[in-house]
């Protein structure tokens, strides 16, 4: 957290752990089979790595929030075919945005079109998978930061009117401008991107003069000396991912205490969406409660979909109107 350097915990291992995890990854409580002296060997390796950082300060609130939230998600597990599999979040990445890979599955990048999501189903006899997906999440996060008020409805439809193009083209252009080159004519004609341009310029100036930036939600310092090959746009993209992660941790810290005693389970978080294994006995009011908390007083609207598996999901947002 201090150095902004990835810490590859999964690479600190022993041959014995690798063997058992590779061959018996479906077996429950696999660690009870591995000899205890091998666990001791692994812990000593981890301890040696930890000693490099032991004298560095941490941001206690963020540290507690992210570890508690991701521990809860990991412990829920997901049904894959007939088995329960578990994800494993790695929060020690260069941007702080957690990766999520375990047992040969990249849970953070499950393809939406090739059928790889189809084996994921509800564990409940009368259950469904329910996904809450933020609408234009990054655009809204930056808009909220810059006090830009989007009208009710779709952000991309709002942008389409400003660009004088259709919905799909507006969506493509907005992401192109947000993550890449921002032309001056767009800055001059689009009030949203005019503020974004000023923010990028001010952020870059602050980064070079103070040699650090401060995250917008948890107020963590990110130091220039720990980042490499930065330019203004790259720093802005880094900031977007940081803001996304921190906002997700804040909302999870509010959501999890409200739902952890229910039968349904929150099983996956993937940057701009949250996946629930929904037990029908919890009822529609349970889903309304989740939606309300995620939307944070309407600042970040979500679309809701559900299905018998994670590949074949039907939009049911209208049920909540």
ChimeraX attribute file (.defattr): number of C-alpha atoms within 10 A of each C-alpha:
attribute: neighborCount
match mode: 1-to-1
recipient: residues
	/A:1	22
	/A:2	14
	/A:3	15
	/A:4	17
	/A:5	14
	/A:6	14
	/A:7	16
	/A:8	11
	/A:9	12
	/A:10	10
	/A:11	8
	/A:12	12
	/A:13	16
	/A:14	13
	/A:15	9
	/A:16	14
	/A:17	16
	/A:18	13
	/A:19	12
	/A:20	15
	/A:21	16
	/A:22	12
	/A:23	9
	/A:24	11
	/A:25	17
	/A:26	14
	/A:27	13
	/A:28	10
	/A:29	9
	/A:30	13
	/A:31	13
	/A:32	9
	/A:33	9
	/A:34	15
	/A:35	11
	/A:36	11
	/A:37	9
	/A:38	15
	/A:39	17
	/A:40	11
	/A:41	13
	/A:42	17
	/A:43	14
	/A:44	12
	/A:45	14
	/A:46	14
	/A:47	12
	/A:48	11
	/A:49	14
	/A:50	11
	/A:51	10
	/A:52	9
	/A:53	13
	/A:54	10
	/A:55	8
	/A:56	10
	/A:57	9
	/A:58	13
	/A:59	13
	/A:60	8
	/A:61	9
	/A:62	18
	/A:63	12
	/A:64	11
	/A:65	16
	/A:66	20
	/A:67	15
	/A:68	15
	/A:69	20
	/A:70	21
	/A:71	14
	/A:72	18
	/A:73	22
	/A:74	19
	/A:75	15
	/A:76	19
	/A:77	20
	/A:78	24
	/A:79	19
	/A:80	17
	/A:81	14
	/A:82	10
	/A:83	15
	/A:84	15
	/A:85	21
	/A:86	23
	/A:87	23
	/A:88	21
	/A:89	20
	/A:90	19
	/A:91	22
	/A:92	17
	/A:93	15
	/A:94	17
	/A:95	20
	/A:96	20
	/A:97	20
	/A:98	21
	/A:99	17
	/A:100	19
	/A:101	17
	/A:102	14
	/A:103	14
	/A:104	8
	/A:105	15
	/A:106	14
	/A:107	20
	/A:108	16
	/A:109	12
	/A:110	15
	/A:111	12
	/A:112	12
	/A:113	10
	/A:114	9
	/A:115	12
	/A:116	13
	/A:117	17
	/A:118	17
	/A:119	16
	/A:120	21
	/A:121	23
	/A:122	25
	/A:123	22
	/A:124	15
	/A:125	8
	/A:126	11
	/A:127	17
	/A:128	22
	/A:129	27
	/A:130	26
	/A:131	26
	/A:132	24
	/A:133	21
	/A:134	19
	/A:135	18
	/A:136	18
	/A:137	18
	/A:138	18
	/A:139	19
	/A:140	20
	/A:141	18
	/A:142	20
	/A:143	18
	/A:144	14
	/A:145	13
	/A:146	14
	/A:147	12
	/A:148	16
	/A:149	11
	/A:150	16
	/A:151	9
	/A:152	9
	/A:153	10
	/A:154	14
	/A:155	19
	/A:156	21
	/A:157	17
	/A:158	16
	/A:159	21
	/A:160	19
	/A:161	12
	/A:162	15
	/A:163	17
	/A:164	11
	/A:165	14
	/A:166	13
	/A:167	18
	/A:168	11
	/A:169	14
	/A:170	21
	/A:171	17
	/A:172	11
	/A:173	17
	/A:174	20
	/A:175	13
	/A:176	12
	/A:177	16
	/A:178	19
	/A:179	14
	/A:180	13
	/A:181	9
	/A:182	18
	/A:183	11
	/A:184	12
	/A:185	9
	/A:186	16
	/A:187	17
	/A:188	12
	/A:189	12
	/A:190	15
	/A:191	13
	/A:192	21
	/A:193	22
	/A:194	16
	/A:195	17
	/A:196	23
	/A:197	21
	/A:198	13
	/A:199	16
	/A:200	18
	/A:201	15
	/A:202	12
	/A:203	20
	/A:204	21
	/A:205	14
	/A:206	14
	/A:207	19
	/A:208	11
	/A:209	11
	/A:210	10
	/A:211	15
	/A:212	19
	/A:213	21
	/A:214	15
	/A:215	15
	/A:216	15
	/A:217	16
	/A:218	15
	/A:219	12
	/A:220	16
	/A:221	15
	/A:222	20
	/A:223	16
	/A:224	17
	/A:225	10
	/A:226	13
	/A:227	15
	/A:228	7
	/A:229	6
	/A:230	13
	/A:231	9
	/A:232	15
	/A:233	19
	/A:234	15
	/A:235	17
	/A:236	21
	/A:237	16
	/A:238	17
	/A:239	21
	/A:240	21
	/A:241	17
	/A:242	19
	/A:243	22
	/A:244	19
	/A:245	21
	/A:246	22
	/A:247	16
	/A:248	21
	/A:249	21
	/A:250	17
	/A:251	15
	/A:252	23
	/A:253	16
	/A:254	15
	/A:255	19
	/A:256	17
	/A:257	10
	/A:258	14
	/A:259	15
	/A:260	12
	/A:261	9
	/A:262	12
	/A:263	13
	/A:264	25
	/A:265	24
	/A:266	24
	/A:267	22
	/A:268	24
	/A:269	22
	/A:270	18
	/A:271	18
	/A:272	16
	/A:273	18
	/A:274	20
	/A:275	21
	/A:276	22
	/A:277	26
	/A:278	27
	/A:279	21
	/A:280	15
	/A:281	12
	/A:282	12
	/A:283	11
	/A:284	12
	/A:285	10
	/A:286	17
	/A:287	17
	/A:288	13
	/A:289	13
	/A:290	16
	/A:291	20
	/A:292	15
	/A:293	16
	/A:294	25
	/A:295	15
	/A:296	12
	/A:297	9
	/A:298	12
	/A:299	14
	/A:300	19
	/A:301	22
	/A:302	22
	/A:303	16
	/A:304	23
	/A:305	19
	/A:306	22
	/A:307	18
	/A:308	18
	/A:309	19
	/A:310	23
	/A:311	21
	/A:312	15
	/A:313	17
	/A:314	13
	/A:315	14
	/A:316	15
	/A:317	13
	/A:318	9
	/A:319	9
	/A:320	12
	/A:321	5
